[in-house]
Amino acid sequence: MARLTRAQREWRPGMPRKRRSVRVMFASVLLLTEAFVVFFATLVLFGLRAHDLGAGTVLGGGFGLLAVFVLACAVVSRPWGMALGWILQLVLVALGFFEPMMFVVGGILLVTWFFAIRTGARLDRENVQRDREQAEWERSHPGAGPAEPGAAGDGA
């Protein structure tokens, strides 16, 4: 039998599930997407600049950077994880010094990162406010559960 996670071991019936951060989810998805970009940029650099920079240097550096992007997905929820994400965005833009088209690609992904982090933070604030209002409503209306589908008066 598979081992249970800490959250699964600590769960009790009726316990509300902790809401995941939208900002962290957006950041993780974007970092993973950028890992694919780094993979393909490594292949491009290998094809175009391997004789100038050295094949081992290009492949080692590219696949090392790829691993950092993938591992950053796991730590983006930690306080220093977002800082690492911002640093990786600058590294992605700096790849333009090796292949000029990466200035464009890195710039587009930097703008996307900014938008994703900003929007995710806004959605997280809205979710906290919604949860606070829901808890207040449940305290002021004891015994009133959520409306069930098909109940009288809901139009079904």
C-alpha positions in Angstrom: 0.0 0.0 0.0 1.3 3.5 -0.8 2.4 5.8 1.9 0.1 8.6 2.9 1.2 12.2 2.8 1.1 14.3 5.9 -2.0 16.1 4.7 -3.7 12.7 4.2 -2.7 11.4 7.6 -3.9 14.6 9.4 -7.3 14.8 7.5 -10.4 14.3 9.5 -14.1 14.2 8.3 -15.6 17.6 8.0 -12.2 19.3 7.9 -12.0 22.0 5.2 -9.4 21.5 2.5 -6.6 24.1 2.4 -6.8 26.2 -0.7 -3.8 26.1 -3.0 -2.2 29.4 -4.0 -3.1 30.4 -7.5 0.1 32.4 -7.7 2.2 29.3 -7.0 0.2 27.2 -9.5 0.7 29.9 -12.2 4.4 30.2 -11.4 4.9 26.4 -11.5 3.2 26.0 -14.8 5.2 28.9 -16.3 8.5 27.6 -15.0 7.8 24.2 -16.5 7.0 25.8 -19.8 10.2 27.7 -19.7 12.1 24.5 -19.0 10.9 23.3 -22.4 12.0 26.6 -23.9 15.5 26.1 -22.3 15.6 22.5 -23.7 14.9 23.7 -27.3 17.2 26.7 -26.9 19.9 24.2 -25.9 19.3 22.2 -29.0 19.5 25.4 -31.1 22.7 26.5 -29.5 24.1 23.1 -30.0 23.3 23.2 -33.6 24.4 26.7 -34.3 27.2 27.5 -31.8 28.6 24.1 -30.7 31.9 24.6 -32.6 32.4 28.1 -31.1 31.3 27.4 -27.5 32.1 23.7 -27.2 29.5 20.9 -27.4 30.0 19.8 -23.8 29.7 23.4 -22.5 26.5 24.0 -24.5 24.9 20.7 -23.5 26.0 20.7 -19.9 25.0 24.3 -19.3 21.7 23.9 -21.1 20.7 20.7 -19.4 21.9 22.0 -16.0 19.7 25.1 -16.5 16.9 22.9 -17.6 17.2 21.0 -14.3 17.2 24.2 -12.3 14.0 25.3 -14.0 12.3 22.0 -13.2 13.5 22.0 -9.6 12.3 25.6 -9.2 8.8 24.4 -9.7 9.1 22.5 -6.4 10.4 25.4 -4.3 8.3 28.2 -5.7 5.9 28.0 -2.7 8.8 28.8 -0.3 9.6 32.4 0.5 12.8 32.4 -1.5 11.2 30.4 -4.3 9.6 33.4 -6.0 13.0 35.3 -5.9 14.6 32.3 -7.6 11.8 32.5 -10.2 12.6 36.1 -10.9 16.3 35.3 -11.2 15.6 32.5 -13.6 13.6 35.0 -15.7 16.6 37.2 -16.0 18.8 34.3 -16.9 16.4 33.3 -19.6 16.6 36.9 -21.1 20.4 36.8 -20.7 20.6 33.7 -23.0 20.1 36.3 -25.7 23.9 37.0 -25.5 24.4 33.5 -26.8 21.5 33.4 -29.3 20.0 36.9 -30.0 16.5 35.6 -30.6 16.4 34.6 -26.9 16.2 38.3 -26.1 12.7 38.3 -27.7 11.6 34.9 -26.3 13.0 35.7 -22.9 11.3 39.1 -22.9 8.0 37.7 -23.8 8.3 35.1 -21.1 9.4 37.8 -18.6 6.2 39.8 -19.3 4.2 36.6 -19.0 5.8 35.8 -15.7 5.0 39.3 -14.4 1.4 39.0 -15.5 1.0 35.5 -14.0 2.5 36.5 -10.6 0.5 39.7 -10.4 -2.8 38.0 -11.4 -2.2 35.0 -9.2 -1.6 37.3 -6.2 -4.8 39.2 -6.9 -6.8 36.0 -7.2 -5.3 34.7 -3.9 -6.4 37.9 -2.2 -9.9 37.5 -3.6 -10.0 33.9 -2.5 -9.0 34.9 1.1 -11.7 37.6 1.1 -14.3 35.1 -0.3 -13.3 32.5 2.4 -13.6 35.2 5.1 -17.0 36.2 3.9 -18.2 32.6 3.7 -17.0 31.9 7.2 -18.8 35.0 8.5 -22.0 34.0 6.7 -21.8 30.5 8.2 -21.3 31.9 11.7 -24.3 34.2 11.3 -26.5 31.5 9.8 -25.9 28.4 12.0 -27.4 25.2 10.7 -28.0 26.5 7.2 -25.9 24.4 4.9 -25.2 25.1 1.2 -28.1 24.8 -1.1 -28.4 21.4 -2.7 -28.9 21.1 -6.5 -32.6 20.4 -7.3 -33.9 22.0 -4.1 -37.0 24.0 -4.2 -36.5 27.6 -5.3 -33.3 27.2 -7.2 -35.0 27.1 -10.6 -34.2 23.4 -11.3 
